[in-house]
């Protein structure tokens, strides 16, 4: 199993939190909403899939993402942390 590059941890967390709140979302939408380049989001999603946190499927050229059970646990924690920091 490939490890996650800790240099990009904030981006990983942002993506996980966003996918947690928006299941079955298209990678292009993640890119636009989080203002991260499409290629970087695509790479992050692939690495998160290798870490068994995200699943993705292609519909034609469109890549849709969902969280695994483990990814949902992490995503829930990320969203909780973000909300706590905003208070």
Buried (B, 14 or more C-beta within 10 A) or exposed (E): EEEBEEEBEEBBBBBBBBBBEEEEBBBEBBBEEBEBEEEBBBBBBBBBBEBEBBBBEEEEEEBBBBBBEEBBEBBBBBBEEEEEEEE
